[in-house]
Amino acid sequence: MLDPITLGLISLVVLILLIAMRMPIAYAMILVGGIGTVLMNGPFTVLNQLKTLAYGQFSNYGLSVVPMFVLMGAIASRVGLSKALFRGANAWLGWAPGGTAMAAIAGCAGFGAVSGSSLATASTMGRIALPELKRFNYSGSLATGSLAAGGVLGILIPPSVVLIIYSIIVEANIVTMFMAAMIPGIMAVFFFLVTILLYVLIRPEAGPKGGAADRAEFIAATLGVLPVVGIFALVLGGIYGGFYNPTPGAAMGVFLVAVYGLARRSLSWVDTIESLKETAQTTGMIYLILLGAELMKIFMSRIRMPQATAEWISSSGLEPMTVLILLLIALVLLGCLMDSLSMILLVIPFFWPVLVELNGGLYAFGPDTGFGMSTEELKIWFGILALIVVELGLITPPVGMNVFVISALAKDTPMIDTFKGVMPFFGAEIVRVVVLIMFPAIVLWLPSVL
């Protein structure tokens, strides 16, 4: 009989190998978690778990917000919201050097706030913005790189499905996490705009000026953005204001986006059916991953793997901040193998006990040890940091999913050029992580005042 910790390490290696071989993450976790439990406790234990586990997981009211936000994003991608956002941003920014790329970033931020999905943001805005970027002779690297990077804004800017799942895992308040993500999300947009500005200052030919909009076009484009701003304000404003919790808020968002599409006559029955199908497929995938993650979590808990990891790290003598940085680097590397949701579900149950041990265990011995914050504050701060580095996995070689999405749209731009184009934005994200590590109050301030 293998030692439990040895069995746990072997299971993790097998899981990573299965994922690297492109087995769907949900199946890989179900297989490894199930077989591991059989080896430890016999087949009847797994059968007893499966008897109630799926119902126990999926009947959680907190998860009901997921299909609502997914449906909201699915409808939004079909009713012209992305076109209105890009047109409005381009009217304000397109006249400047690199302005059309800046407009693409602004459009990605706006659409990400409605859809909550990075891949959907990259795909939808890519179809809208790429023809304009090509029309103004932007370099392939800057055009595709800015869109791939802009897509990652969908993860952090509320509402975000990944942020909701993180909140459920660590038992954080979803509304509080949405509040905490606002300022870092705005920082991301600002840093990306500055990155484009610096890029075109160094290489002016990469981002020529676009045409300035005339007065009528400027007014029309600006007015076209107002419905999107209104939807965002009513959904998140109502949630933050306590008028409704996230699930009714998401349902309100679905209703408002559908009304917008009907008013513009851009939402057909075919679009509605396709949106529902997409929602069912995406939600089913998320729920299956949740089931696999729960099986893995139960197996690892039975062999005390998270506790053993926390005890080993806390006794290693490493400073808490050093451990945090190593964990964040691990998340970036894992992002090369799996998607953001799978990564959060797989690693947070391991990483979170380690941080709690370092924060609570060490901080008890003096004010200069640990992270110097309560467990609730650490939960919020680490969640935002984790989501930012998870974002990086979407643009990190060799498996940056956003890069693949944009490359499929920009067939005349080699993928290597797209990876080169995202590297300045990768650097901007690293700067943002450093700033948030040095100044946790940036994350914690808004939840504390609201």
Secondary structure, DSSP 8 states (H G I E B T S, - for coil): ---HHHHHHHHHHHHHHHHHTT--HHHHHHHHHHHHHHHHH-HHHHHHHHHHHHHHHHT-GGGGHHHHHHHHHHHHTTTTHHHHHHHHHHHHHTTSBTHHHHHHHHHHHHHHHHH--HHHHHHHHHHHHHHHHHHTT--HHHHHHHHHHHHTHHHHSSS-HHHHHHHHHHT--HHHHHHHHHHHHHHHHHHHHHHHHHHHHH-GGGS-B-----HHHHHHHHHHHHHHHHHHHHHHHHHHTTSS-HHHHHHHHHHHHHHHHHHTT---HHHHHHHHHHHHHHHHHHHHHHHHHHHHHHHHHHTTHHHHHHHHHHTTT--HHHHHHHHHHHHHHHTTTS-HHHHHHHHHHHHHHHHHIIIIIHHTT-TTSTTSS-HHHHHHHHHHHHHHHHHHHTTSTT--HHHHHHHHH-TTS-HHHHHHHHHHHHHHHHHHHHHHHH-THHHHHHHHH-
